[in-house]
Structures are given as structure tokens and as C-alpha cells.
């Protein structure tokens, strides 16, 4: 299921659109509001945003607020991706939900399932410390 025309996607429709939060190291042609040293959300047109360095066109750099610590910016990107996904879910009130994996995205999702009214929230994870943390964030099992 797609929510936009295929032409609106950076890659194939439904392919992951990885992004990273980072600092602009250099610009080929400095112009506009983006300069070296800026914190940005960089969208990767080739889905390789897990690399240490990423070269992307200027239009794929989204400036981030300067008054927030990097740790907040990093988590905001992850939380925003989970909120974006949840906006496409059906009404969850009174329904069960299973969240596979309890790293940052899974923890955010367990919490949002609680806020969205899911009556049973199962957090699947093989590491006991993550399972415990998942219950703190809203998983019931």
C-alpha cells in the first residue's frame, strides 16, 4: 500500500528511506542556510545512511534546531519515524499489538501502542534487559 505517487519517493515505492542525523562537514557549493558545522537530518537517496560519512544533494539536508543537544536530535529522528508509521495504522483501541524488537524504535512503538489504546502489547526481544525496558515503556508481555 502506498500513500503517495511513485514519483514522490526517493527510491522504489515502499523501499526504506533511511535518514541520518549528523553534522555537515563540507559543501561543494556553499549557499543558502546550510553551512559546514550545521546539524541536519540527511535523507539518503541510495539507502546507505548507516555509513559513517554520507554525500547527499543539498535539497536532502534538513536543518535541525541549534538549541537542542545532539542526543535529543538523534532520538527525535527515530521517534518521528515511528510516529510516521503509526499514522498509517488502523484504530488500535482495544486491539492487541505485537512489537518485534525492543531497541529504540521498538520501545517507541510499544509506548505509542499504549497511547493508542492497544489492550495487549507484546514486546518480542531475545535480550532480557530490553524486555524489562519494554515493559517500562508500555509492553504488557
The first five atom37 places (N, CA, C, CB, O) and aatype in JSON, in Angstrom:
{
  "aatype": [20, 20, 20, 20, 20, 20, 20, 20, 20, 20, 20, 20, 20, 20, 20, 20, 20, 20, 20, 20, 20, 20, 20, 20, 20, 20, 20, 20, 20, 20, 20, 20, 20, 20, 20, 20, 20, 20, 20, 20, 20, 20, 20, 20, 20, 20, 20, 20, 20, 20, 20, 20, 20, 20, 20, 20, 20, 20, 20, 20, 20, 20, 20, 20, 20, 20, 20, 20, 20, 20, 20, 20, 20, 20, 20, 20, 20, 20, 20, 20, 20, 20, 20, 20, 20, 20, 20, 20, 20, 20, 20, 20, 20, 20, 20, 20, 20, 20, 20, 20, 20, 20, 20, 20, 20, 20, 20, 20, 20, 20, 20, 20, 20, 20, 20, 20, 20, 20, 20, 20, 20, 20, 20, 20, 20, 20, 20, 20, 20, 20, 20, 20, 20, 20, 20, 20, 20, 20, 20, 20, 20],
  "atom_mask": [
    [1, 1, 1, 1, 1],
    [1, 1, 1, 1, 1],
    [1, 1, 1, 1, 1],
    [1, 1, 1, 1, 1],
    [1, 1, 1, 1, 1],
    [1, 1, 1, 1, 1],
    [1, 1, 1, 1, 1],
    [1, 1, 1, 1, 1],
    [1, 1, 1, 1, 1],
    [1, 1, 1, 1, 1],
    [1, 1, 1, 1, 1],
    [1, 1, 1, 1, 1],
    [1, 1, 1, 1, 1],
    [1, 1, 1, 1, 1],
    [1, 1, 1, 1, 1],
    [1, 1, 1, 1, 1],
    [1, 1, 1, 1, 1],
    [1, 1, 1, 1, 1],
    [1, 1, 1, 1, 1],
    [1, 1, 1, 1, 1],
    [1, 1, 1, 1, 1],
    [1, 1, 1, 1, 1],
    [1, 1, 1, 1, 1],
    [1, 1, 1, 1, 1],
    [1, 1, 1, 1, 1],
    [1, 1, 1, 1, 1],
    [1, 1, 1, 1, 1],
    [1, 1, 1, 1, 1],
    [1, 1, 1, 1, 1],
    [1, 1, 1, 1, 1],
    [1, 1, 1, 1, 1],
    [1, 1, 1, 1, 1],
    [1, 1, 1, 1, 1],
    [1, 1, 1, 1, 1],
    [1, 1, 1, 1, 1],
    [1, 1, 1, 1, 1],
    [1, 1, 1, 1, 1],
    [1, 1, 1, 1, 1],
    [1, 1, 1, 1, 1],
    [1, 1, 1, 1, 1],
    [1, 1, 1, 1, 1],
    [1, 1, 1, 1, 1],
    [1, 1, 1, 1, 1],
    [1, 1, 1, 1, 1],
    [1, 1, 1, 1, 1],
    [1, 1, 1, 1, 1],
    [1, 1, 1, 1, 1],
    [1, 1, 1, 1, 1],
    [1, 1, 1, 1, 1],
    [1, 1, 1, 1, 1],
    [1, 1, 1, 1, 1],
    [1, 1, 1, 1, 1],
    [1, 1, 1, 1, 1],
    [1, 1, 1, 1, 1],
    [1, 1, 1, 1, 1],
    [1, 1, 1, 1, 1],
    [1, 1, 1, 1, 1],
    [1, 1, 1, 1, 1],
    [1, 1, 1, 1, 1],
    [1, 1, 1, 1, 1],
    [1, 1, 1, 1, 1],
    [1, 1, 1, 1, 1],
    [1, 1, 1, 1, 1],
    [1, 1, 1, 1, 1],
    [1, 1, 1, 1, 1],
    [1, 1, 1, 1, 1],
    [1, 1, 1, 1, 1],
    [1, 1, 1, 1, 1],
    [1, 1, 1, 1, 1],
    [1, 1, 1, 1, 1],
    [1, 1, 1, 1, 1],
    [1, 1, 1, 1, 1],
    [1, 1, 1, 1, 1],
    [1, 1, 1, 1, 1],
    [1, 1, 1, 1, 1],
    [1, 1, 1, 1, 1],
    [1, 1, 1, 1, 1],
    [1, 1, 1, 1, 1],
    [1, 1, 1, 1, 1],
    [1, 1, 1, 1, 1],
    [1, 1, 1, 1, 1],
    [1, 1, 1, 1, 1],
    [1, 1, 1, 1, 1],
    [1, 1, 1, 1, 1],
    [1, 1, 1, 1, 1],
    [1, 1, 1, 1, 1],
    [1, 1, 1, 1, 1],
    [1, 1, 1, 1, 1],
    [1, 1, 1, 1, 1],
    [1, 1, 1, 1, 1],
    [1, 1, 1, 1, 1],
    [1, 1, 1, 1, 1],
    [1, 1, 1, 1, 1],
    [1, 1, 1, 1, 1],
    [1, 1, 1, 1, 1],
    [1, 1, 1, 1, 1],
    [1, 1, 1, 1, 1],
    [1, 1, 1, 1, 1],
    [1, 1, 1, 1, 1],
    [1, 1, 1, 1, 1],
    [1, 1, 1, 1, 1],
    [1, 1, 1, 1, 1],
    [1, 1, 1, 1, 1],
    [1, 1, 1, 1, 1],
    [1, 1, 1, 1, 1],
    [1, 1, 1, 1, 1],
    [1, 1, 1, 1, 1],
    [1, 1, 1, 1, 1],
    [1, 1, 1, 1, 1],
    [1, 1, 1, 1, 1],
    [1, 1, 1, 1, 1],
    [1, 1, 1, 1, 1],
    [1, 1, 1, 1, 1],
    [1, 1, 1, 1, 1],
    [1, 1, 1, 1, 1],
    [1, 1, 1, 1, 1],
    [1, 1, 1, 1, 1],
    [1, 1, 1, 1, 1],
    [1, 1, 1, 1, 1],
    [1, 1, 1, 1, 1],
    [1, 1, 1, 1, 1],
    [1, 1, 1, 1, 1],
    [1, 1, 1, 1, 1],
    [1, 1, 1, 1, 1],
    [1, 1, 1, 1, 1],
    [1, 1, 1, 1, 1],
    [1, 1, 1, 1, 1],
    [1, 1, 1, 1, 1],
    [1, 1, 1, 1, 1],
    [1, 1, 1, 1, 1],
    [1, 1, 1, 1, 1],
    [1, 1, 1, 1, 1],
    [1, 1, 1, 1, 1],
    [1, 1, 1, 1, 1],
    [1, 1, 1, 1, 1],
    [1, 1, 1, 1, 1],
    [1, 1, 1, 1, 1],
    [1, 1, 1, 1, 1],
    [1, 1, 1, 1, 1],
    [1, 1, 1, 1, 1],
    [1, 1, 1, 1, 1]
  ],
  "atom_positions": [
    [[0.85, -1.16, 0.0], [0.0, 0.0, 0.0], [0.9, 1.24, 0.0], [-0.97, -0.01, 1.22], [1.81, 1.35, 0.83]],
    [[0.66, 2.14, -0.9], [1.45, 3.35, -0.99], [0.58, 4.55, -0.64], [2.07, 3.51, -2.41], [-0.63, 4.54, -0.87]],
    [[1.2, 5.59, -0.1], [0.46, 6.76, 0.33], [0.72, 7.97, -0.54], [0.79, 7.08, 1.75], [0.1, 9.02, -0.35]],
    [[1.64, 7.85, -1.49], [1.97, 8.95, -2.39], [2.23, 8.35, -3.77], [3.22, 9.76, -1.88], [2.48, 7.16, -3.9]],
    [[2.17, 9.18, -4.81], [2.53, 8.69, -6.14], [3.98, 8.22, -6.15], [2.31, 9.8, -7.21], [4.81, 8.74, -5.41]],
    [[4.29, 7.24, -6.98], [5.64, 6.67, -7.05], [6.71, 7.74, -7.28], [5.71, 5.63, -8.17], [7.82, 7.61, -6.78]],
    [[6.37, 8.78, -8.02], [7.35, 9.84, -8.32], [7.78, 10.6, -7.07], [6.77, 10.81, -9.34], [8.83, 11.25, -7.08]],
    [[6.99, 10.54, -5.98], [7.32, 11.26, -4.75], [8.37, 10.54, -3.9], [6.08, 11.47, -3.93], [8.92, 11.13, -2.98]],
    [[8.64, 9.28, -4.21], [9.58, 8.51, -3.4], [11.01, 8.69, -3.9], [9.21, 7.02, -3.4], [11.24, 8.83, -5.1]],
    [[11.97, 8.68, -2.95], [13.38, 8.78, -3.35], [13.85, 7.5, -4.0], [14.26, 9.1, -2.13], [14.7, 7.54, -4.89]],
    [[13.33, 6.37, -3.59], [13.68, 5.07, -4.18], [12.42, 4.44, -4.72], [14.37, 4.14, -3.13], [11.44, 5.13, -5.02]],
    [[12.45, 3.14, -4.84], [11.25, 2.43, -5.26], [10.17, 2.6, -4.19], [11.55, 0.93, -5.53], [10.5, 2.64, -3.0]],
    [[8.9, 2.71, -4.56], [7.86, 2.79, -3.54], [7.99, 1.63, -2.56], [6.46, 2.8, -4.18], [8.24, 0.49, -2.96]],
    [[7.82, 1.93, -1.3], [7.9, 1.01, -0.16], [9.32, 0.62, 0.2], [7.11, -0.22, -0.46], [9.52, -0.13, 1.16]],
    [[10.34, 1.12, -0.53], [11.7, 0.84, -0.09], [12.0, 1.75, 1.1], [12.74, 1.07, -1.26], [11.41, 2.81, 1.26]],
    [[12.93, 1.3, 1.92], [13.22, 2.11, 3.1], [13.88, 3.42, 2.68], [14.13, 1.34, 4.09], [14.67, 3.45, 1.73]],
    [[13.56, 4.46, 3.36], [14.12, 5.79, 3.1], [14.96, 6.17, 4.29], [13.0, 6.85, 2.84], [14.6, 7.06, 5.06]],
    [[16.08, 5.51, 4.42], [16.92, 5.77, 5.58], [17.33, 7.22, 5.65], [18.14, 4.88, 5.56], [17.49, 7.91, 4.64]],
    [[17.51, 7.65, 6.86], [17.97, 9.01, 7.11], [18.96, 8.95, 8.26], [16.78, 9.97, 7.43], [18.98, 8.0, 9.03]],
    [[19.76, 9.98, 8.36], [20.7, 10.06, 9.47], [20.74, 11.48, 9.99], [22.1, 9.59, 9.06], [20.51, 12.44, 9.25]],
    [[21.04, 11.6, 11.26], [21.28, 12.91, 11.84], [22.79, 13.06, 11.94], [20.59, 13.07, 13.25], [23.48, 12.16, 12.4]],
    [[23.3, 14.2, 11.49], [24.74, 14.4, 11.53], [25.12, 15.85, 11.34], [25.41, 13.56, 10.48], [24.27, 16.74, 11.29]],
    [[26.41, 16.06, 11.23], [26.97, 17.4, 11.06], [27.48, 17.55, 9.63], [28.12, 17.66, 12.09], [28.13, 16.65, 9.11]],
    [[27.18, 18.68, 9.01], [27.69, 18.97, 7.67], [29.2, 19.2, 7.8], [26.97, 20.22, 7.02], [29.63, 20.1, 8.52]],
    [[29.98, 18.39, 7.11], [31.44, 18.53, 7.14], [31.94, 19.5, 6.08], [32.11, 17.17, 6.94], [32.84, 20.3, 6.34]],
    [[31.35, 19.44, 4.9], [31.77, 20.31, 3.81], [30.66, 20.4, 2.77], [33.09, 19.8, 3.16], [29.82, 19.51, 2.67]],
    [[30.68, 21.48, 2.01], [29.72, 21.68, 0.92], [30.51, 21.98, -0.35], [28.71, 22.84, 1.24], [31.46, 22.75, -0.33]],
    [[30.09, 21.36, -1.46], [30.75, 21.64, -2.73], [30.54, 23.09, -3.14], [30.24, 20.7, -3.82], [31.46, 23.77, -3.6]],
    [[29.31, 23.55, -2.96], [28.96, 24.92, -3.33], [28.18, 25.54, -2.18], [28.13, 24.95, -4.67], [26.95, 25.5, -2.17]],
    [[28.88, 26.12, -1.21], [28.17, 26.72, -0.07], [27.15, 27.75, -0.53], [29.16, 27.36, 0.91], [27.48, 28.69, -1.27]],
    [[25.92, 27.57, -0.09], [24.87, 28.53, -0.42], [23.68, 28.29, 0.48], [24.46, 28.41, -1.92], [23.5, 27.2, 1.03]],
    [[22.88, 29.3, 0.63], [21.66, 29.17, 1.41], [21.93, 29.0, 2.9], [20.86, 28.01, 0.91], [23.0, 29.36, 3.4]],
    [[20.94, 28.43, 3.61], [21.03, 28.35, 5.07], [21.92, 27.21, 5.58], [19.65, 28.19, 5.65], [22.12, 27.1, 6.79]],
    [[22.46, 26.38, 4.71], [23.27, 25.24, 5.14], [24.76, 25.58, 5.04], [22.95, 24.0, 4.3], [25.24, 25.99, 3.98]],
    [[25.47, 25.39, 6.14], [26.9, 25.64, 6.15], [27.6, 24.52, 6.91], [27.22, 27.02, 6.79], [26.96, 23.77, 7.65]],
    [[28.9, 24.4, 6.71], [29.68, 23.4, 7.44], [29.5, 23.64, 8.94], [31.2, 23.47, 7.04], [29.53, 24.78, 9.4]],
    [[29.32, 22.56, 9.68], [29.1, 22.63, 11.11], [27.64, 22.55, 11.52], [29.68, 23.88, 11.63], [27.34, 22.35, 12.69]],
    [[26.71, 22.71, 10.56], [25.28, 22.62, 10.87], [24.88, 21.19, 11.19], [24.45, 23.15, 9.7], [25.38, 20.25, 10.57]],
    [[23.98, 21.02, 12.15], [23.34, 19.73, 12.39], [22.16, 19.62, 11.43], [22.88, 19.59, 13.89], [21.37, 20.55, 11.29]],
    [[22.05, 18.46, 10.76], [21.0, 18.26, 9.77], [20.45, 16.83, 9.86], [21.53, 18.53, 8.35], [21.09, 15.92, 10.38]],
    [[19.24, 16.68, 9.34], [18.7, 15.36, 9.04], [19.0, 15.17, 7.56], [17.12, 15.24, 9.37], [18.52, 15.93, 6.72]],
    [[19.78, 14.15, 7.24], [20.16, 13.89, 5.85], [19.39, 12.68, 5.34], [21.69, 13.67, 5.71], [19.49, 11.6, 5.92]],
    [[18.65, 12.87, 4.27], [17.93, 11.76, 3.64], [18.86, 11.11, 2.62], [16.6, 12.24, 2.97], [19.5, 11.8, 1.84]],
    [[18.92, 9.79, 2.63], [19.82, 9.09, 1.72], [19.07, 8.57, 0.5], [20.51, 7.93, 2.45], [18.18, 7.73, 0.65]],
    [[19.39, 9.05, -0.69], [18.7, 8.57, -1.89], [19.09, 7.14, -2.26], [18.98, 9.48, -3.05], [18.41, 6.51, -3.07]],
    [[20.16, 6.63, -1.68], [20.61, 5.28, -2.02], [20.52, 4.31, -0.84], [22.05, 5.32, -2.52], [21.09, 3.23, -0.89]],
    [[19.8, 4.68, 0.2], [19.59, 3.84, 1.38], [20.9, 3.35, 1.99], [18.72, 2.66, 1.01], [21.03, 2.17, 2.31]],
    [[21.86, 4.24, 2.17], [23.13, 3.89, 2.81], [23.43, 4.84, 3.97], [24.29, 3.92, 1.78], [24.59, 5.17, 4.22]],
    [[22.4, 5.29, 4.67], [22.6, 6.27, 5.73], [23.22, 5.68, 6.99], [21.29, 6.91, 6.07], [23.42, 6.4, 7.97]],
    [[23.53, 4.41, 6.99], [24.19, 3.84, 8.16], [25.71, 3.95, 8.05], [23.77, 2.38, 8.34], [26.43, 3.46, 8.92]],
    [[26.19, 4.56, 7.0], [27.63, 4.74, 6.84], [28.12, 5.88, 7.73], [27.98, 5.02, 5.36], [27.32, 6.69, 8.22]],
    [[29.42, 5.94, 7.93], [29.98, 6.99, 8.78], [29.91, 8.35, 8.11], [31.42, 6.67, 9.15], [29.65, 9.36, 8.77]],
    [[30.13, 8.4, 6.81], [30.05, 9.64, 6.04], [29.08, 9.43, 4.89], [31.45, 10.08, 5.51], [29.03, 8.35, 4.3]],
    [[28.31, 10.45, 4.58], [27.29, 10.33, 3.55], [27.3, 11.6, 2.71], [25.89, 10.09, 4.17], [27.25, 12.71, 3.24]],
    [[27.37, 11.44, 1.4], [27.31, 12.59, 0.49], [25.93, 12.62, -0.13], [28.43, 12.51, -0.61], [25.51, 11.66, -0.78]],
    [[25.22, 13.73, 0.07], [23.86, 13.86, -0.46], [23.67, 15.24, -1.07], [22.82, 13.6, 0.65], [24.37, 16.19, -0.71]],
    [[22.71, 15.36, -1.99], [22.4, 16.68, -2.55], [21.87, 17.62, -1.46], [21.36, 16.54, -3.69], [21.27, 17.18, -0.49]],
    [[22.1, 18.92, -1.65], [21.67, 19.92, -0.67], [20.18, 19.83, -0.35], [21.99, 21.3, -1.18], [19.78, 20.04, 0.8]],
    [[19.37, 19.53, -1.35], [17.92, 19.52, -1.11], [17.5, 18.37, -0.18], [17.18, 19.41, -2.43], [16.36, 18.35, 0.28]],
    [[18.4, 17.42, 0.09], [18.08, 16.32, 1.0], [18.63, 16.55, 2.41], [18.63, 15.02, 0.45], [18.6, 15.64, 3.25]],
    [[19.12, 17.76, 2.68], [19.59, 18.13, 4.01], [18.53, 19.02, 4.67], [20.98, 18.85, 3.95], [18.18, 20.07, 4.15]],
    [[18.04, 18.59, 5.81], [17.03, 19.34, 6.54], [17.68, 19.92, 7.79], [15.79, 18.44, 6.91], [18.09, 19.17, 8.67]],
    [[17.8, 21.25, 7.88], [18.44, 21.86, 9.06], [17.69, 21.5, 10.35], [18.51, 23.39, 8.89], [16.46, 21.43, 10.36]],
    [[18.44, 21.29, 11.42], [17.86, 20.97, 12.72], [18.07, 22.13, 13.68], [18.48, 19.68, 13.3], [18.97, 22.94, 13.48]],
    [[17.24, 22.22, 14.72], [17.37, 23.32, 15.68], [18.76, 23.36, 16.31], [16.31, 23.2, 16.77], [19.36, 22.32, 16.58]],
    [[19.25, 24.55, 16.55], [20.59, 24.7, 17.14], [20.56, 24.7, 18.66], [21.23, 25.99, 16.64], [21.62, 24.62, 19.29]],
    [[19.38, 24.8, 19.26], [19.29, 24.9, 20.71], [19.02, 23.56, 21.41], [18.2, 25.85, 21.07], [18.7, 23.54, 22.6]],
    [[19.17, 22.45, 20.69], [18.95, 21.14, 21.29], [20.23, 20.32, 21.26], [17.82, 20.39, 20.55], [21.02, 20.44, 20.33]],
    [[20.44, 19.47, 22.28], [21.64, 18.63, 22.29], [21.56, 17.54, 21.22], [21.84, 17.99, 23.67], [20.46, 17.12, 20.85]],
    [[22.7, 17.09, 20.72], [22.71, 16.04, 19.68], [21.94, 14.79, 20.08], [24.13, 15.66, 19.34], [21.3, 14.17, 19.22]],
    [[21.97, 14.4, 21.36], [21.26, 13.2, 21.79], [19.76, 13.34, 21.58], [21.56, 12.92, 23.26], [19.09, 12.37, 21.22]],
    [[19.24, 14.52, 21.79], [17.82, 14.76, 21.57], [17.5, 14.7, 20.08], [17.39, 16.12, 22.15], [16.5, 14.11, 19.68]],
    [[18.35, 15.31, 19.27], [18.12, 15.29, 17.82], [18.14, 13.87, 17.28], [19.18, 16.14, 17.11], [17.32, 13.52, 16.43]],
    [[19.08, 13.06, 17.76], [19.17, 11.68, 17.28], [17.9, 10.9, 17.61], [20.39, 10.98, 17.9], [17.39, 10.16, 16.77]],
    [[17.4, 11.05, 18.82], [16.2, 10.33, 19.21], [14.95, 10.89, 18.54], [16.03, 10.38, 20.72], [14.01, 10.15, 18.26]],
    [[14.94, 12.17, 18.28], [13.78, 12.77, 17.62], [13.59, 12.18, 16.23], [13.94, 14.3, 17.52], [12.45, 11.96, 15.8]],
    [[14.67, 11.92, 15.52], [14.57, 11.31, 14.19], [13.94, 9.94, 14.28], [15.96, 11.21, 13.52], [13.05, 9.61, 13.5]],
    [[14.39, 9.13, 15.22], [13.86, 7.77, 15.39], [12.4, 7.81, 15.82], [14.7, 6.99, 16.41], [11.57, 7.07, 15.29]],
    [[12.09, 8.67, 16.78], [10.72, 8.77, 17.26], [9.79, 9.26, 16.15], [10.65, 9.71, 18.48], [8.67, 8.78, 16.01]],
    [[10.27, 10.22, 15.37], [9.47, 10.72, 14.25], [9.15, 9.64, 13.23], [10.19, 11.85, 13.57], [8.05, 9.61, 12.68]],
    [[10.1, 8.74, 12.97], [9.86, 7.64, 12.03], [8.77, 6.72, 12.55], [11.15, 6.85, 11.77], [7.94, 6.23, 11.78]],
    [[8.77, 6.46, 13.87], [7.76, 5.59, 14.46], [6.39, 6.27, 14.43], [8.14, 5.21, 15.91], [5.38, 5.62, 14.14]],
    [[6.34, 7.55, 14.74], [5.07, 8.28, 14.67], [4.53, 8.26, 13.24], [5.25, 9.74, 15.15], [3.33, 8.05, 13.03]],
    [[5.41, 8.47, 12.26], [5.01, 8.43, 10.85], [4.37, 7.08, 10.52], [6.23, 8.69, 9.93], [3.34, 7.02, 9.85]],
    [[4.98, 5.99, 11.0], [4.43, 4.65, 10.75], [3.09, 4.47, 11.45], [5.42, 3.56, 11.23], [2.16, 3.9, 10.87]],
    [[2.96, 4.94, 12.68], [1.72, 4.77, 13.44], [0.55, 5.53, 12.83], [1.92, 5.22, 14.86], [-0.61, 5.15, 13.02]],
    [[0.83, 6.6, 12.12], [-0.25, 7.36, 11.48], [-0.96, 6.54, 10.4], [0.31, 8.64, 10.87], [-2.05, 6.91, 9.96]],
    [[-0.36, 5.45, 9.98], [-0.95, 4.62, 8.93], [-1.66, 3.39, 9.48], [0.12, 4.2, 7.97], [-2.19, 2.58, 8.72]],
    [[-1.67, 3.25, 10.8], [-2.32, 2.1, 11.43], [-3.82, 2.32, 11.55], [-1.72, 1.83, 12.82], [-4.29, 3.46, 11.55]],
    [[-4.57, 1.23, 11.64], [-6.0, 1.38, 11.93], [-6.18, 1.77, 13.4], [-6.78, 0.05, 11.61], [-5.21, 1.85, 14.16]],
    [[-7.39, 2.01, 13.79], [-7.71, 2.31, 15.18], [-7.24, 1.14, 16.04], [-9.24, 2.59, 15.38], [-7.64, 0.0, 15.8]],
    [[-6.4, 1.39, 17.04], [-5.84, 0.33, 17.88], [-6.56, 0.16, 19.22], [-4.38, 0.6, 18.13], [-6.18, -0.7, 20.0]],
    [[-7.57, 0.95, 19.5], [-8.26, 0.88, 20.78], [-8.85, -0.52, 20.98], [-9.38, 1.95, 20.87], [-9.65, -1.0, 20.17]],
    [[-8.44, -1.16, 22.08], [-8.95, -2.48, 22.43], [-8.39, -3.63, 21.63], [-10.41, -2.48, 22.28], [-8.85, -4.77, 21.77]],
    [[-7.4, -3.38, 20.8], [-6.82, -4.44, 19.96], [-5.44, -4.83, 20.5], [-6.7, -3.97, 18.48], [-4.78, -4.02, 21.15]],
    [[-5.01, -6.06, 20.23], [-3.65, -6.45, 20.63], [-2.62, -5.96, 19.61], [-3.55, -7.99, 20.78], [-2.93, -5.75, 18.44]],
    [[-1.39, -5.78, 20.09], [-0.29, -5.37, 19.21], [0.95, -6.17, 19.57], [-0.02, -3.84, 19.33], [1.22, -6.41, 20.75]],
    [[1.7, -6.57, 18.57], [2.98, -7.25, 18.77], [4.06, -6.37, 18.18], [2.99, -8.68, 18.13], [3.98, -5.95, 17.02]],
    [[5.08, -6.1, 18.98], [6.21, -5.27, 18.53], [7.45, -6.16, 18.54], [6.4, -4.0, 19.44], [7.9, -6.59, 19.59]],
    [[7.99, -6.42, 17.36], [9.15, -7.29, 17.24], [10.42, -6.44, 17.32], [9.11, -8.09, 15.91], [10.63, -5.54, 16.51]],
    [[11.25, -6.74, 18.31], [12.48, -6.0, 18.53], [12.25, -4.85, 19.49], [13.04, -5.48, 17.21], [11.31, -4.06, 19.31]],
    [[13.08, -4.74, 20.51], [12.9, -3.71, 21.53], [14.13, -2.82, 21.67], [12.58, -4.36, 22.86], [14.62, -2.56, 22.77]],
    [[14.61, -2.37, 20.52], [15.64, -1.33, 20.55], [14.88, -0.01, 20.52], [16.66, -1.46, 19.33], [13.71, 0.01, 20.91]],
    [[15.48, 1.07, 20.1], [14.81, 2.37, 20.23], [13.48, 2.42, 19.49], [15.72, 3.47, 19.71], [12.49, 2.89, 20.06]],
    [[13.41, 1.97, 18.25], [12.14, 2.03, 17.51], [11.09, 1.15, 18.17], [12.35, 1.6, 16.05], [9.93, 1.55, 18.27]],
    [[11.47, -0.04, 18.62], [10.52, -0.94, 19.27], [10.0, -0.37, 20.58], [11.16, -2.27, 19.52], [8.82, -0.52, 20.9]],
    [[10.88, 0.28, 21.34], [10.44, 0.89, 22.6], [9.48, 2.04, 22.34], [11.65, 1.4, 23.4], [8.46, 2.17, 23.02]],
    [[9.79, 2.86, 21.35], [8.87, 3.94, 21.0], [7.53, 3.37, 20.53], [9.49, 4.84, 19.9], [6.47, 3.89, 20.87]],
    [[7.59, 2.31, 19.75], [6.35, 1.71, 19.24], [5.52, 1.1, 20.37], [6.67, 0.65, 18.19], [4.3, 1.26, 20.38]],
    [[6.16, 0.42, 21.31], [5.42, -0.13, 22.46], [4.72, 1.0, 23.22], [6.38, -0.9, 23.41], [3.57, 0.86, 23.62]],
    [[5.42, 2.11, 23.41], [4.84, 3.24, 24.11], [3.68, 3.84, 23.33], [5.91, 4.31, 24.36], [2.64, 4.17, 23.92]],
    [[3.84, 3.99, 22.02], [2.76, 4.56, 21.22], [1.56, 3.62, 21.13], [3.26, 4.88, 19.81], [0.42, 4.09, 21.06]],
    [[1.79, 2.3, 21.15], [0.67, 1.36, 21.15], [-0.15, 1.54, 22.43], [1.18, -0.1, 21.02], [-1.38, 1.46, 22.4]],
    [[0.52, 1.78, 23.54], [-0.18, 2.04, 24.8], [-1.0, 3.33, 24.67], [0.84, 2.16, 25.99], [-2.17, 3.37, 25.05]],
    [[-0.37, 4.38, 24.14], [-1.07, 5.66, 23.98], [-2.23, 5.56, 23.0], [-0.1, 6.74, 23.51], [-3.22, 6.28, 23.13]],
    [[-2.11, 4.67, 22.01], [-3.17, 4.5, 21.02], [-4.27, 3.55, 21.49], [-2.59, 3.98, 19.72], [-5.25, 3.34, 20.77]],
    [[-4.12, 2.99, 22.7], [-5.2, 2.18, 23.28], [-5.14, 0.69, 23.03], [-6.47, 2.67, 22.78], [-6.12, 0.0, 23.31]],
    [[-4.03, 0.17, 22.52], [-3.93, -1.28, 22.34], [-4.04, -1.95, 23.71], [-2.58, -1.68, 21.63], [-3.34, -1.55, 24.64]],
    [[-4.9, -2.96, 23.84], [-5.16, -3.55, 25.15], [-4.09, -4.56, 25.58], [-6.5, -4.23, 25.15], [-3.86, -4.74, 26.78]],
    [[-3.44, -5.2, 24.64], [-2.35, -6.13, 24.94], [-1.19, -5.74, 24.03], [-2.78, -7.65, 24.73], [-1.36, -5.65, 22.81]],
    [[-0.02, -5.5, 24.62], [1.14, -5.05, 23.85], [2.3, -6.0, 24.12], [1.52, -3.58, 24.21], [2.94, -5.92, 25.17]],
    [[2.56, -6.87, 23.18], [3.6, -7.89, 23.34], [4.89, -7.37, 22.72], [3.18, -9.23, 22.69], [4.94, -7.08, 21.53]],
    [[5.92, -7.27, 23.53], [7.23, -6.85, 23.05], [8.13, -8.06, 22.91], [7.87, -5.8, 24.0], [8.54, -8.64, 23.91]],
    [[8.46, -8.46, 21.69], [9.32, -9.62, 21.45], [10.77, -9.19, 21.36], [8.9, -10.36, 20.17], [11.14, -8.33, 20.56]],
    [[11.59, -9.8, 22.2], [13.01, -9.46, 22.25], [13.77, -10.59, 22.92], [13.25, -8.12, 23.0], [13.28, -11.15, 23.91]],
    [[14.95, -10.94, 22.42], [15.71, -12.05, 23.0], [16.65, -11.61, 24.12], [16.5, -12.73, 21.92], [17.21, -12.46, 24.81]],
    [[16.84, -10.32, 24.31], [17.71, -9.84, 25.39], [16.86, -9.44, 26.59], [18.58, -8.63, 24.9], [16.01, -8.55, 26.48]],
    [[17.09, -10.08, 27.75], [16.25, -9.81, 28.93], [16.21, -8.34, 29.35], [16.74, -10.63, 30.09], [15.15, -7.86, 29.74]],
    [[17.33, -7.62, 29.28], [17.3, -6.22, 29.71], [16.4, -5.37, 28.81], [18.72, -5.64, 29.71], [15.77, -4.43, 29.28]],
    [[16.34, -5.71, 27.55], [15.44, -4.96, 26.65], [13.99, -5.32, 26.92], [15.79, -5.25, 25.17], [13.11, -4.46, 26.81]],
    [[13.72, -6.57, 27.26], [12.35, -6.98, 27.6], [11.86, -6.21, 28.82], [12.28, -8.5, 27.86], [10.73, -5.73, 28.85]],
    [[12.72, -6.09, 29.83], [12.35, -5.33, 31.03], [12.09, -3.86, 30.69], [13.46, -5.43, 32.1], [11.11, -3.28, 31.15]],
    [[12.95, -3.29, 29.89], [12.78, -1.89, 29.5], [11.5, -1.72, 28.68], [14.0, -1.41, 28.69], [10.82, -0.7, 28.8]],
    [[11.19, -2.69, 27.85], [9.98, -2.65, 27.05], [8.72, -2.56, 27.92], [9.91, -3.88, 26.15], [7.78, -1.84, 27.6]],
    [[8.73, -3.3, 29.02], [7.58, -3.25, 29.92], [7.48, -1.88, 30.6], [7.67, -4.36, 30.98], [6.39, -1.38, 30.87]],
    [[8.61, -1.28, 30.88], [8.63, 0.07, 31.44], [7.98, 1.05, 30.43], [10.1, 0.51, 31.77], [7.25, 1.96, 30.83]],
    [[8.27, 0.85, 29.14], [7.75, 1.76, 28.1], [6.31, 1.46, 27.68], [8.64, 1.7, 26.89], [5.7, 2.26, 26.97]],
    [[5.76, 0.31, 28.11], [4.35, 0.09, 27.8], [3.96, -1.29, 27.34], [3.95, 1.03, 26.78], [2.77, -1.56, 27.2]],
    [[4.92, -2.18, 27.1], [4.56, -3.55, 26.73], [3.93, -4.24, 27.94], [5.8, -4.34, 26.2], [4.37, -4.03, 29.07]],
    [[2.94, -5.04, 27.7], [2.28, -5.78, 28.8], [2.83, -7.19, 28.95], [0.77, -5.84, 28.57], [2.66, -7.81, 30.0]],
    [[3.48, -7.69, 27.94], [4.04, -9.06, 27.95], [5.42, -9.04, 27.32], [3.12, -10.05, 27.19], [6.06, -10.08, 27.23]]
  ]
}
